Amino acid sequence: MALYRLIYVSQAIAGLEYPDFIEISQKSEFNNKKVGITGMLSFGDSMFLQVLEGSRRTVSQTYNRILLDKRHVNAELIDFSEIEHRSFSVWSMKVVQITNQSEVRDIILKYSSSDVFSPISMTGEQSLNFLFELTELYKKGAMG
Ligand code: FAD
């Protein structure tokens, strides 16, 4: 079965708080597990950057549902491509908060014009590499 990867960016509405992320994280893990979606959701500086992996149908359905969510606005698709294999297969949805830690800001700067998290100005490749490096930092236990 063909596998697809979708990456998008969106803007959080004002006043979104930590409990909202917990709720989104729990709901995403629960729903995604049921349909075989894996991926990662990063949030910082009022922006979301999310990658979804799975079958074309489930990725499309999940993305369409996410777009209706009033907790974010101005979603922009960065990439939607066929992939050989999953890159985030251990996570049905890992939610990672972008902090002011210097290691995190260094990765942002590596793929952006400044160390402010602005995934809207990243290419598909930059956003994916950014998420890979964030994953490595997380796995090393060096985040938060
Ligand atoms: P319910 O939880 O019953 O929700 C029904 C409706 O109410 C939906 O339209 C939902 O958007 C809305 N809603 C629920 N809670 C709130 C709230 N606290 N404030 C405002 N509206 C609310 N879902 C996934 O399944 N997988 C994902 O990977 C995923 N990623 C997300 C990423 C972002 C940035 C955001 C903002 C949301 C994400 N969600 C994800 C949540 C998704 O948008 C839906 O809320 C969720 O999938 C709906 O789950 P449900 O069908 O069980 O309906």
Backbone and ligand atoms as CSV (ligand in chain L), in Angstrom:
chain,resi,resn,atom,element,x,y,z
A,1,MET,N,N,0.839,-1.196,0.000
A,1,MET,CA,C,0.000,0.000,0.000
A,1,MET,C,C,0.884,1.261,0.000
A,2,ALA,N,N,0.508,2.205,-0.840
A,2,ALA,CA,C,1.300,3.446,-0.919
A,2,ALA,C,C,1.187,4.222,0.392
A,3,LEU,N,N,2.301,4.810,0.766
A,3,LEU,CA,C,2.332,5.624,1.979
A,3,LEU,C,C,2.538,7.085,1.578
A,4,TYR,N,N,1.943,7.973,2.356
A,4,TYR,CA,C,2.054,9.408,2.066
A,4,TYR,C,C,2.480,10.184,3.305
A,5,ARG,N,N,3.143,11.293,3.026
A,5,ARG,CA,C,3.524,12.201,4.119
A,5,ARG,C,C,2.958,13.579,3.807
A,6,LEU,N,N,2.316,14.158,4.816
A,6,LEU,CA,C,1.758,15.508,4.660
A,6,LEU,C,C,2.374,16.411,5.724
A,7,ILE,N,N,2.842,17.568,5.297
A,7,ILE,CA,C,3.377,18.548,6.254
A,7,ILE,C,C,2.606,19.853,6.063
A,8,TYR,N,N,2.160,20.434,7.170
A,8,TYR,CA,C,1.503,21.738,7.058
A,8,TYR,C,C,1.915,22.617,8.228
A,9,VAL,N,N,1.650,23.889,8.058
A,9,VAL,CA,C,1.916,24.857,9.115
A,9,VAL,C,C,0.616,25.612,9.382
A,10,SER,N,N,0.404,26.028,10.621
A,10,SER,CA,C,-0.776,26.839,10.936
A,10,SER,C,C,-0.475,27.716,12.140
A,11,GLN,N,N,-1.389,28.632,12.373
A,11,GLN,CA,C,-1.193,29.608,13.449
A,11,GLN,C,C,-2.174,29.319,14.576
A,12,ALA,N,N,-1.657,29.236,15.790
A,12,ALA,CA,C,-2.541,28.985,16.938
A,12,ALA,C,C,-3.368,30.230,17.220
A,13,ILE,N,N,-4.604,30.035,17.679
A,13,ILE,CA,C,-5.397,31.216,18.056
A,13,ILE,C,C,-4.853,31.765,19.373
A,14,ALA,N,N,-5.118,33.030,19.617
A,14,ALA,CA,C,-4.636,33.662,20.841
A,14,ALA,C,C,-5.249,32.964,22.054
A,15,GLY,N,N,-4.455,32.833,23.091
A,15,GLY,CA,C,-4.974,32.289,24.346
A,15,GLY,C,C,-4.930,30.782,24.468
A,16,LEU,N,N,-4.323,30.119,23.495
A,16,LEU,CA,C,-4.195,28.665,23.608
A,16,LEU,C,C,-3.228,28.329,24.743
A,17,GLU,N,N,-3.645,27.440,25.628
A,17,GLU,CA,C,-2.841,27.180,26.827
A,17,GLU,C,C,-2.340,25.740,26.837
A,18,TYR,N,N,-1.469,25.446,27.797
A,18,TYR,CA,C,-0.886,24.113,27.918
A,18,TYR,C,C,-1.943,22.999,27.943
A,19,PRO,N,N,-3.047,23.136,28.720
A,19,PRO,CA,C,-4.061,22.064,28.737
A,19,PRO,C,C,-4.630,21.775,27.346
A,20,ASP,N,N,-4.668,22.815,26.468
A,20,ASP,CA,C,-5.145,22.594,25.096
A,20,ASP,C,C,-4.207,21.644,24.355
A,21,PHE,N,N,-2.900,21.806,24.561
A,21,PHE,CA,C,-1.943,20.919,23.884
A,21,PHE,C,C,-2.077,19.490,24.387
A,22,ILE,N,N,-2.302,19.376,25.682
A,22,ILE,CA,C,-2.466,18.039,26.264
A,22,ILE,C,C,-3.689,17.374,25.626
A,23,GLU,N,N,-4.768,18.159,25.507
A,23,GLU,CA,C,-6.008,17.622,24.929
A,23,GLU,C,C,-5.791,17.220,23.464
A,24,ILE,N,N,-5.137,18.103,22.709
A,24,ILE,CA,C,-4.875,17.818,21.287
A,24,ILE,C,C,-3.979,16.587,21.175
A,25,SER,N,N,-2.979,16.535,22.045
A,25,SER,CA,C,-2.032,15.421,22.022
A,25,SER,C,C,-2.730,14.087,22.304
A,26,GLN,N,N,-3.557,14.061,23.346
A,26,GLN,CA,C,-4.243,12.815,23.727
A,26,GLN,C,C,-5.233,12.380,22.656
A,27,LYS,N,N,-5.990,13.349,22.151
A,27,LYS,CA,C,-6.984,13.046,21.114
A,27,LYS,C,C,-6.291,12.535,19.850
A,28,SER,N,N,-5.186,13.187,19.481
A,28,SER,CA,C,-4.456,12.796,18.267
A,28,SER,C,C,-3.889,11.386,18.416
A,29,GLU,N,N,-3.263,11.118,19.554
A,29,GLU,CA,C,-2.684,9.777,19.762
A,29,GLU,C,C,-3.769,8.710,19.646
A,30,PHE,N,N,-4.900,8.982,20.283
A,30,PHE,CA,C,-6.004,8.021,20.301
A,30,PHE,C,C,-6.557,7.789,18.890
A,31,ASN,N,N,-6.891,8.892,18.212
A,31,ASN,CA,C,-7.491,8.788,16.871
A,31,ASN,C,C,-6.507,8.206,15.850
A,32,ASN,N,N,-5.258,8.690,15.900
A,32,ASN,CA,C,-4.277,8.290,14.879
A,32,ASN,C,C,-3.919,6.814,14.987
A,33,LYS,N,N,-3.826,6.342,16.222
A,33,LYS,CA,C,-3.503,4.926,16.436
A,33,LYS,C,C,-4.541,4.033,15.763
A,34,LYS,N,N,-5.802,4.437,15.872
A,34,LYS,CA,C,-6.902,3.632,15.324
A,34,LYS,C,C,-6.810,3.485,13.807
A,35,VAL,N,N,-6.245,4.526,13.125
A,35,VAL,CA,C,-6.237,4.502,11.652
A,35,VAL,C,C,-4.835,4.381,11.051
A,36,GLY,N,N,-3.837,4.142,11.916
A,36,GLY,CA,C,-2.487,3.917,11.398
A,36,GLY,C,C,-1.750,5.158,10.942
A,37,ILE,N,N,-2.085,6.289,11.561
A,37,ILE,CA,C,-1.350,7.533,11.259
A,37,ILE,C,C,-0.215,7.691,12.266
A,38,THR,N,N,0.952,8.090,11.774
A,38,THR,CA,C,2.069,8.409,12.676
A,38,THR,C,C,2.527,9.837,12.362
A,39,GLY,N,N,3.300,10.416,13.273
A,39,GLY,CA,C,3.781,11.763,12.981
A,39,GLY,C,C,4.218,12.542,14.194
A,40,MET,N,N,4.350,13.832,13.952
A,40,MET,CA,C,4.849,14.720,14.999
A,40,MET,C,C,4.198,16.093,14.848
A,41,LEU,N,N,3.914,16.709,15.975
A,41,LEU,CA,C,3.336,18.059,15.989
A,41,LEU,C,C,4.220,18.933,16.864
A,42,SER,N,N,4.787,19.964,16.267
A,42,SER,CA,C,5.600,20.873,17.073
A,42,SER,C,C,4.857,22.197,17.199
A,43,PHE,N,N,5.036,22.841,18.349
A,43,PHE,CA,C,4.376,24.115,18.588
A,43,PHE,C,C,5.323,25.087,19.269
A,44,GLY,N,N,5.363,26.302,18.761
A,44,GLY,CA,C,6.165,27.335,19.400
A,44,GLY,C,C,5.948,28.668,18.715
A,45,ASP,N,N,6.176,29.757,19.447
A,45,ASP,CA,C,6.036,31.116,18.896
A,45,ASP,C,C,4.702,31.257,18.148
A,46,SER,N,N,3.652,30.656,18.710
A,46,SER,CA,C,2.267,30.709,18.183
A,46,SER,C,C,2.051,29.941,16.883
A,47,MET,N,N,3.026,29.127,16.475
A,47,MET,CA,C,2.892,28.388,15.221
A,47,MET,C,C,2.890,26.884,15.469
A,48,PHE,N,N,2.090,26.173,14.646
A,48,PHE,CA,C,2.128,24.711,14.626
A,48,PHE,C,C,2.849,24.261,13.356
A,49,LEU,N,N,3.637,23.205,13.484
A,49,LEU,CA,C,4.205,22.520,12.313
A,49,LEU,C,C,3.958,21.039,12.559
A,50,GLN,N,N,3.202,20.421,11.655
A,50,GLN,CA,C,2.838,19.012,11.877
A,50,GLN,C,C,3.152,18.171,10.655
A,51,VAL,N,N,3.618,16.947,10.902
A,51,VAL,CA,C,3.795,15.965,9.843
A,51,VAL,C,C,2.897,14.765,10.148
A,52,LEU,N,N,2.175,14.323,9.113
A,52,LEU,CA,C,1.289,13.152,9.230
A,52,LEU,C,C,1.752,12.114,8.207
A,53,GLU,N,N,1.827,10.848,8.613
A,53,GLU,CA,C,2.202,9.772,7.690
A,53,GLU,C,C,1.151,8.671,7.735
A,54,GLY,N,N,0.883,8.069,6.591
A,54,GLY,CA,C,-0.083,6.967,6.551
A,54,GLY,C,C,-0.596,6.774,5.140
A,55,SER,N,N,-1.722,6.064,5.002
A,55,SER,CA,C,-2.291,5.866,3.672
A,55,SER,C,C,-2.831,7.209,3.172
A,56,ARG,N,N,-2.978,7.318,1.854
A,56,ARG,CA,C,-3.440,8.598,1.294
A,56,ARG,C,C,-4.803,8.972,1.852
A,57,ARG,N,N,-5.669,7.966,1.962
A,57,ARG,CA,C,-7.025,8.247,2.446
A,57,ARG,C,C,-7.026,8.712,3.903
A,58,THR,N,N,-6.308,7.994,4.766
A,58,THR,CA,C,-6.359,8.366,6.190
A,58,THR,C,C,-5.663,9.704,6.446
A,59,VAL,N,N,-4.554,9.945,5.716
A,59,VAL,CA,C,-3.865,11.230,5.895
A,59,VAL,C,C,-4.785,12.366,5.432
A,60,SER,N,N,-5.445,12.168,4.297
A,60,SER,CA,C,-6.346,13.218,3.779
A,60,SER,C,C,-7.507,13.457,4.733
A,61,GLN,N,N,-8.103,12.367,5.216
A,61,GLN,CA,C,-9.258,12.513,6.117
A,61,GLN,C,C,-8.853,13.229,7.409
A,62,THR,N,N,-7.695,12.830,7.946
A,62,THR,CA,C,-7.247,13.438,9.207
A,62,THR,C,C,-6.946,14.916,9.006
A,63,TYR,N,N,-6.246,15.224,7.907
A,63,TYR,CA,C,-5.911,16.636,7.629
A,63,TYR,C,C,-7.187,17.463,7.453
A,64,ASN,N,N,-8.152,16.932,6.722
A,64,ASN,CA,C,-9.406,17.668,6.511
A,64,ASN,C,C,-10.113,17.942,7.833
A,65,ARG,N,N,-10.038,16.983,8.757
A,65,ARG,CA,C,-10.670,17.181,10.079
A,65,ARG,C,C,-9.896,18.248,10.878
A,66,ILE,N,N,-8.574,18.161,10.811
A,66,ILE,CA,C,-7.741,19.123,11.550
A,66,ILE,C,C,-8.015,20.552,11.059
A,67,LEU,N,N,-8.225,20.689,9.750
A,67,LEU,CA,C,-8.464,22.032,9.182
A,67,LEU,C,C,-9.714,22.695,9.758
A,68,LEU,N,N,-10.677,21.861,10.196
A,68,LEU,CA,C,-11.932,22.411,10.734
A,68,LEU,C,C,-11.786,22.894,12.181
A,69,ASP,N,N,-10.665,22.541,12.796
A,69,ASP,CA,C,-10.464,22.846,14.220
A,69,ASP,C,C,-10.276,24.349,14.427
A,70,LYS,N,N,-11.076,24.932,15.303
A,70,LYS,CA,C,-11.040,26.390,15.493
A,70,LYS,C,C,-9.904,26.840,16.411
A,71,ARG,N,N,-9.089,25.890,16.866
A,71,ARG,CA,C,-7.970,26.271,17.731
A,71,ARG,C,C,-6.759,26.746,16.932
A,72,HIS,N,N,-6.848,26.651,15.625
A,72,HIS,CA,C,-5.777,27.207,14.783
A,72,HIS,C,C,-6.384,27.782,13.501
A,73,VAL,N,N,-5.600,28.643,12.841
A,73,VAL,CA,C,-6.077,29.304,11.607
A,73,VAL,C,C,-4.932,29.373,10.586
A,74,ASN,N,N,-5.288,29.810,9.385
A,74,ASN,CA,C,-4.299,30.068,8.325
A,74,ASN,C,C,-3.394,28.874,8.017
A,75,ALA,N,N,-3.986,27.685,7.958
A,75,ALA,CA,C,-3.176,26.501,7.644
A,75,ALA,C,C,-2.655,26.590,6.207
A,76,GLU,N,N,-1.407,26.203,6.037
A,76,GLU,CA,C,-0.798,26.163,4.690
A,76,GLU,C,C,-0.109,24.828,4.517
A,77,LEU,N,N,-0.404,24.195,3.399
A,77,LEU,CA,C,0.211,22.908,3.087
A,77,LEU,C,C,1.654,23.140,2.640
A,78,ILE,N,N,2.586,22.429,3.244
A,78,ILE,CA,C,3.995,22.576,2.844
A,78,ILE,C,C,4.396,21.438,1.907
A,79,ASP,N,N,3.894,20.230,2.205
A,79,ASP,CA,C,4.306,19.092,1.374
A,79,ASP,C,C,3.271,17.969,1.476
A,80,PHE,N,N,3.032,17.306,0.348
A,80,PHE,CA,C,2.205,16.104,0.352
A,80,PHE,C,C,2.830,15.173,-0.681
A,81,SER,N,N,3.548,14.150,-0.202
A,81,SER,CA,C,4.268,13.281,-1.138
A,81,SER,C,C,4.163,11.820,-0.767
A,82,GLU,N,N,4.369,11.018,-1.809
A,82,GLU,CA,C,4.448,9.575,-1.609
A,82,GLU,C,C,5.808,9.279,-0.983
A,83,ILE,N,N,5.833,8.364,-0.011
A,83,ILE,CA,C,7.111,8.037,0.652
A,83,ILE,C,C,7.327,6.523,0.626
A,84,GLU,N,N,8.599,6.134,0.723
A,84,GLU,CA,C,8.961,4.716,0.726
A,84,GLU,C,C,8.663,4.073,2.066
A,85,HIS,N,N,8.945,4.825,3.105
A,85,HIS,CA,C,8.752,4.313,4.471
A,85,HIS,C,C,8.438,5.465,5.417
A,86,ARG,N,N,7.935,5.118,6.580
A,86,ARG,CA,C,7.633,6.136,7.591
A,86,ARG,C,C,8.934,6.590,8.264
A,87,SER,N,N,8.955,7.832,8.733
A,87,SER,CA,C,10.106,8.332,9.489
A,87,SER,C,C,9.759,8.549,10.954
A,88,PHE,N,N,8.460,8.523,11.288
A,88,PHE,CA,C,8.047,8.782,12.677
A,88,PHE,C,C,7.210,7.612,13.197
A,89,SER,N,N,7.602,6.403,12.781
A,89,SER,CA,C,6.736,5.241,13.029
A,89,SER,C,C,6.534,4.898,14.505
A,90,VAL,N,N,7.400,5.403,15.374
A,90,VAL,CA,C,7.224,5.065,16.801
A,90,VAL,C,C,6.140,5.919,17.469
A,91,TRP,N,N,5.701,6.957,16.777
A,91,TRP,CA,C,4.745,7.877,17.415
A,91,TRP,C,C,3.440,7.995,16.633
A,92,SER,N,N,2.297,7.735,17.294
A,92,SER,CA,C,1.023,7.983,16.627
A,92,SER,C,C,0.797,9.501,16.552
A,93,MET,N,N,1.351,10.253,17.430
A,93,MET,CA,C,1.504,11.709,17.298
A,93,MET,C,C,2.270,12.232,18.503
A,94,LYS,N,N,3.515,12.615,18.239
A,94,LYS,CA,C,4.331,13.175,19.316
A,94,LYS,C,C,4.183,14.686,19.295
A,95,VAL,N,N,3.715,15.250,20.401
A,95,VAL,CA,C,3.578,16.694,20.476
A,95,VAL,C,C,4.786,17.265,21.213
A,96,VAL,N,N,5.502,18.137,20.555
A,96,VAL,CA,C,6.726,18.700,21.136
A,96,VAL,C,C,6.607,20.211,21.174
A,97,GLN,N,N,6.867,20.775,22.335
A,97,GLN,CA,C,6.794,22.224,22.468
A,97,GLN,C,C,8.174,22.832,22.200
A,98,ILE,N,N,8.189,23.829,21.331
A,98,ILE,CA,C,9.435,24.530,21.005
A,98,ILE,C,C,9.757,25.461,22.168
A,99,THR,N,N,10.893,25.220,22.804
A,99,THR,CA,C,11.256,26.021,23.968
A,99,THR,C,C,12.344,27.038,23.594
A,100,ASN,N,N,12.785,27.787,24.589
A,100,ASN,CA,C,13.858,28.750,24.335
A,100,ASN,C,C,15.233,28.156,24.599
A,101,GLN,N,N,15.281,26.857,24.818
A,101,GLN,CA,C,16.565,26.180,25.014
A,101,GLN,C,C,17.495,26.483,23.846
A,102,SER,N,N,18.775,26.715,24.138
A,102,SER,CA,C,19.694,27.112,23.058
A,102,SER,C,C,19.831,26.025,21.988
A,103,GLU,N,N,19.792,24.735,22.392
A,103,GLU,CA,C,19.922,23.641,21.398
A,103,GLU,C,C,18.765,23.683,20.400
A,104,VAL,N,N,17.556,24.007,20.921
A,104,VAL,CA,C,16.366,24.063,20.065
A,104,VAL,C,C,16.467,25.263,19.127
A,105,ARG,N,N,16.850,26.415,19.690
A,105,ARG,CA,C,16.948,27.638,18.882
A,105,ARG,C,C,18.052,27.506,17.824
A,106,ASP,N,N,19.104,26.743,18.145
A,106,ASP,CA,C,20.179,26.518,17.160
A,106,ASP,C,C,19.646,25.744,15.952
A,107,ILE,N,N,18.775,24.765,16.223
A,107,ILE,CA,C,18.210,23.979,15.104
A,107,ILE,C,C,17.299,24.872,14.254
A,108,ILE,N,N,16.504,25.726,14.923
A,108,ILE,CA,C,15.627,26.636,14.171
A,108,ILE,C,C,16.480,27.528,13.262
A,109,LEU,N,N,17.547,28.106,13.845
A,109,LEU,CA,C,18.418,29.009,13.079
A,109,LEU,C,C,19.058,28.290,11.887
A,110,LYS,N,N,19.383,27.003,12.095
A,110,LYS,CA,C,19.999,26.227,11.013
A,110,LYS,C,C,19.109,26.183,9.764
A,111,TYR,N,N,17.774,26.208,9.969
A,111,TYR,CA,C,16.853,26.065,8.835
A,111,TYR,C,C,16.035,27.334,8.554
A,112,SER,N,N,16.390,28.450,9.212
A,112,SER,CA,C,15.598,29.676,9.042
A,112,SER,C,C,16.517,30.899,8.986
A,113,SER,N,N,15.887,32.053,8.733
A,113,SER,CA,C,16.697,33.280,8.683
A,113,SER,C,C,16.984,33.836,10.071
A,114,SER,N,N,16.228,33.384,11.084
A,114,SER,CA,C,16.503,33.802,12.462
A,114,SER,C,C,16.125,32.639,13.386
A,115,ASP,N,N,16.343,32.821,14.699
A,115,ASP,CA,C,16.007,31.701,15.593
A,115,ASP,C,C,14.560,31.772,16.101
A,116,VAL,N,N,13.731,32.615,15.467
A,116,VAL,CA,C,12.295,32.627,15.777
A,116,VAL,C,C,11.651,31.503,14.958
A,117,PHE,N,N,10.816,30.708,15.625
A,117,PHE,CA,C,10.186,29.573,14.938
A,117,PHE,C,C,9.148,30.101,13.951
A,118,SER,N,N,9.488,30.042,12.666
A,118,SER,CA,C,8.588,30.545,11.626
A,118,SER,C,C,8.529,29.515,10.498
A,119,PRO,N,N,7.876,28.363,10.766
A,119,PRO,CA,C,7.885,27.279,9.782
A,119,PRO,C,C,7.223,27.654,8.460
A,120,ILE,N,N,6.444,28.741,8.465
A,120,ILE,CA,C,5.773,29.196,7.240
A,120,ILE,C,C,6.796,29.550,6.161
A,121,SER,N,N,8.003,29.929,6.598
A,121,SER,CA,C,9.019,30.312,5.603
A,121,SER,C,C,10.000,29.177,5.304
A,122,MET,N,N,9.702,27.982,5.822
A,122,MET,CA,C,10.592,26.841,5.536
A,122,MET,C,C,10.093,26.086,4.297
A,123,THR,N,N,11.018,25.487,3.569
A,123,THR,CA,C,10.620,24.595,2.471
A,123,THR,C,C,10.211,23.250,3.079
A,124,GLY,N,N,9.659,22.365,2.245
A,124,GLY,CA,C,9.301,21.039,2.733
A,124,GLY,C,C,10.506,20.310,3.303
A,125,GLU,N,N,11.618,20.396,2.589
A,125,GLU,CA,C,12.825,19.691,3.023
A,125,GLU,C,C,13.359,20.276,4.335
A,126,GLN,N,N,13.357,21.609,4.416
A,126,GLN,CA,C,13.840,22.248,5.654
A,126,GLN,C,C,12.960,21.870,6.840
A,127,SER,N,N,11.646,21.892,6.644
A,127,SER,CA,C,10.747,21.597,7.768
A,127,SER,C,C,10.901,20.137,8.213
A,128,LEU,N,N,11.104,19.242,7.240
A,128,LEU,CA,C,11.279,17.831,7.589
A,128,LEU,C,C,12.593,17.626,8.337
A,129,ASN,N,N,13.669,18.228,7.823
A,129,ASN,CA,C,14.968,18.096,8.502
A,129,ASN,C,C,14.925,18.711,9.896
A,130,PHE,N,N,14.196,19.821,10.010
A,130,PHE,CA,C,14.037,20.457,11.316
A,130,PHE,C,C,13.378,19.474,12.296
A,131,LEU,N,N,12.303,18.820,11.828
A,131,LEU,CA,C,11.591,17.872,12.704
A,131,LEU,C,C,12.468,16.661,13.043
A,132,PHE,N,N,13.271,16.208,12.074
A,132,PHE,CA,C,14.191,15.090,12.350
A,132,PHE,C,C,15.168,15.467,13.464
A,133,GLU,N,N,15.728,16.666,13.351
A,133,GLU,CA,C,16.731,17.079,14.353
A,133,GLU,C,C,16.094,17.288,15.721
A,134,LEU,N,N,14.859,17.791,15.699
A,134,LEU,CA,C,14.122,17.968,16.959
A,134,LEU,C,C,13.874,16.594,17.603
A,135,THR,N,N,13.552,15.624,16.761
A,135,THR,CA,C,13.312,14.253,17.233
A,135,THR,C,C,14.566,13.697,17.898
A,136,GLU,N,N,15.716,13.910,17.246
A,136,GLU,CA,C,16.978,13.401,17.798
A,136,GLU,C,C,17.265,14.027,19.157
A,137,LEU,N,N,17.034,15.333,19.248
A,137,LEU,CA,C,17.254,16.050,20.507
A,137,LEU,C,C,16.332,15.485,21.589
A,138,TYR,N,N,15.098,15.253,21.211
A,138,TYR,CA,C,14.113,14.705,22.151
A,138,TYR,C,C,14.543,13.312,22.617
A,139,LYS,N,N,14.972,12.467,21.658
A,139,LYS,CA,C,15.358,11.095,22.001
A,139,LYS,C,C,16.565,11.065,22.927
A,140,LYS,N,N,17.456,12.059,22.774
A,140,LYS,CA,C,18.641,12.137,23.644
A,140,LYS,C,C,18.270,12.600,25.048
A,141,GLY,N,N,16.997,12.993,25.211
A,141,GLY,CA,C,16.539,13.479,26.512
A,141,GLY,C,C,17.011,14.894,26.777
A,142,ALA,N,N,17.380,15.600,25.680
A,142,ALA,CA,C,17.954,16.941,25.842
A,142,ALA,C,C,16.930,18.056,25.712
A,143,MET,N,N,15.646,17.683,25.695
A,143,MET,CA,C,14.619,18.738,25.589
A,143,MET,C,C,13.817,18.869,26.866
A,144,GLY,N,N,13.569,20.100,27.253
A,144,GLY,CA,C,12.672,20.396,28.351
A,144,GLY,C,C,13.188,20.119,29.726
L,1,FAD,P1,P,-14.416,15.506,19.198
L,1,FAD,O1,O,-13.206,15.506,20.078
L,1,FAD,O2,O,-15.689,15.024,19.748
L,1,FAD,O3,O,-14.563,16.986,18.625
L,1,FAD,C1,C,-15.700,17.385,17.867
L,1,FAD,C2,C,-15.471,18.771,17.290
L,1,FAD,O4,O,-15.191,19.739,18.320
L,1,FAD,C3,C,-14.319,18.843,16.316
L,1,FAD,O5,O,-14.701,19.682,15.251
L,1,FAD,C4,C,-13.207,19.480,17.099
L,1,FAD,O6,O,-12.301,20.195,16.231
L,1,FAD,C5,C,-13.936,20.397,18.081
L,1,FAD,N1,N,-13.235,20.526,19.368
L,1,FAD,C6,C,-12.927,19.514,20.217
L,1,FAD,N2,N,-12.323,19.997,21.318
L,1,FAD,C7,C,-12.262,21.346,21.151
L,1,FAD,C8,C,-11.762,22.413,21.936
L,1,FAD,N3,N,-11.203,22.203,23.155
L,1,FAD,N4,N,-11.837,23.682,21.455
L,1,FAD,C9,C,-12.386,23.927,20.239
L,1,FAD,N5,N,-12.906,22.955,19.431
L,1,FAD,C10,C,-12.825,21.679,19.891
L,1,FAD,N6,N,-6.721,15.105,15.644
L,1,FAD,C11,C,-6.354,13.898,15.216
L,1,FAD,O7,O,-7.162,12.954,15.241
L,1,FAD,N7,N,-5.079,13.675,14.763
L,1,FAD,C12,C,-4.145,14.648,14.699
L,1,FAD,O8,O,-3.006,14.392,14.297
L,1,FAD,C13,C,-4.525,15.957,15.107
L,1,FAD,N8,N,-3.658,16.991,15.062
L,1,FAD,C14,C,-4.082,18.246,15.401
L,1,FAD,C15,C,-3.220,19.328,15.256
L,1,FAD,C16,C,-3.634,20.617,15.585
L,1,FAD,C17,C,-2.703,21.777,15.395
L,1,FAD,C18,C,-4.928,20.820,16.099
L,1,FAD,C19,C,-5.357,22.206,16.481
L,1,FAD,C20,C,-5.786,19.760,16.259
L,1,FAD,C21,C,-5.390,18.462,15.919
L,1,FAD,N9,N,-6.238,17.369,16.050
L,1,FAD,C22,C,-5.849,16.135,15.607
L,1,FAD,C23,C,-7.573,17.513,16.626
L,1,FAD,C24,C,-8.601,17.581,15.516
L,1,FAD,O9,O,-8.616,18.872,14.958
L,1,FAD,C25,C,-9.984,17.271,16.040
L,1,FAD,O10,O,-10.266,18.095,17.141
L,1,FAD,C26,C,-10.112,15.850,16.495
L,1,FAD,O11,O,-9.518,14.975,15.572
L,1,FAD,C27,C,-11.617,15.549,16.621
L,1,FAD,O12,O,-11.728,14.366,17.300
L,1,FAD,P2,P,-13.134,13.632,17.383
L,1,FAD,O13,O,-13.520,13.252,15.997
L,1,FAD,O14,O,-12.992,12.524,18.366
L,1,FAD,O15,O,-14.188,14.727,17.819
